Amino acid sequence: MPTNNLPSNDWLRIGQIVGGFGLKGQVKVKPLTEFLDRFRKGGRLRLNDDWVTIESISEHKNHLLLKLSGVEDLSAAEKLQWAFLECPATQKPKLEKDEYFTSDLVGLTVFTQDGENLGAVNEVLPSPAHDVLVVGEVMIPAVRQ
């Protein structure tokens, strides 16, 4: 398989293989994206610096089950445990109004309603209720208000 030429920061991690499944070499994948349409039959993803094609997809207990090209049995699938599936960062899905990619928030300047500059977003922390913006020592809930 050909290796990819893009630098590592030009790739988005969209899933992590958490184990093998079945005798035909399916892998259990924990999605790391809300855009599950990135996992589609015939789609190509990067795995360990090589391209793989999704031959089939199904769901099982909150995980995706993918049959990937070149992975022919359970032993081969299990060797991929903890590996990441990636897509080019340029393949971003279209967003609805008021939607954003959390990675696009890092580096943006945050102002209070009074116009006070709080600094730049250093990090976006996911949490069950909502994301949290880290601006210096300040943590700001990423909510519409």
Secondary structure in CASP SS format (residue, H / E / C, confidence):
PFRMAT SS
TARGET T0000
AUTHOR 0000-0000-0000
METHOD secondary structure of the structure
MODEL  1
M C 1.00
P C 1.00
T E 1.00
N C 1.00
N C 1.00
L C 1.00
P C 1.00
S H 1.00
N H 1.00
D H 1.00
W E 1.00
L E 1.00
R E 1.00
I E 1.00
G E 1.00
Q E 1.00
I E 1.00
V E 1.00
G E 1.00
G E 1.00
F E 1.00
G C 1.00
L C 1.00
K C 1.00
G C 1.00
Q E 1.00
V E 1.00
K E 1.00
V E 1.00
K E 1.00
P E 1.00
L C 1.00
T C 1.00
E C 1.00
F C 1.00
L H 1.00
D H 1.00
R H 1.00
F C 1.00
R C 1.00
K C 1.00
G C 1.00
G C 1.00
R E 1.00
L E 1.00
R E 1.00
L E 1.00
N C 1.00
D C 1.00
D E 1.00
W E 1.00
V E 1.00
T E 1.00
I E 1.00
E E 1.00
S E 1.00
I E 1.00
S E 1.00
E E 1.00
H E 1.00
K C 1.00
N C 1.00
H E 1.00
L E 1.00
L E 1.00
L E 1.00
K E 1.00
L E 1.00
S C 1.00
G C 1.00
V C 1.00
E C 1.00
D C 1.00
L H 1.00
S H 1.00
A H 1.00
A H 1.00
E H 1.00
K C 1.00
L C 1.00
Q C 1.00
W C 1.00
A C 1.00
F E 1.00
L E 1.00
E E 1.00
C E 1.00
P E 1.00
A C 1.00
T C 1.00
Q C 1.00
K C 1.00
P C 1.00
K C 1.00
L C 1.00
E C 1.00
K C 1.00
D C 1.00
E C 1.00
Y C 1.00
F C 1.00
T H 1.00
S H 1.00
D H 1.00
L H 1.00
V C 1.00
G C 1.00
L C 1.00
T E 1.00
V E 1.00
F E 1.00
T C 1.00
Q C 1.00
D C 1.00
G C 1.00
E C 1.00
N E 1.00
L E 1.00
G E 1.00
A E 1.00
V C 1.00
N C 1.00
E E 1.00
V E 1.00
L E 1.00
P C 1.00
S C 1.00
P C 1.00
A C 1.00
H C 1.00
D C 1.00
V E 1.00
L E 1.00
V E 1.00
V E 1.00
G C 1.00
E C 1.00
V E 1.00
M E 1.00
I E 1.00
P E 1.00
A C 1.00
V C 1.00
R C 1.00
Q C 1.00
END
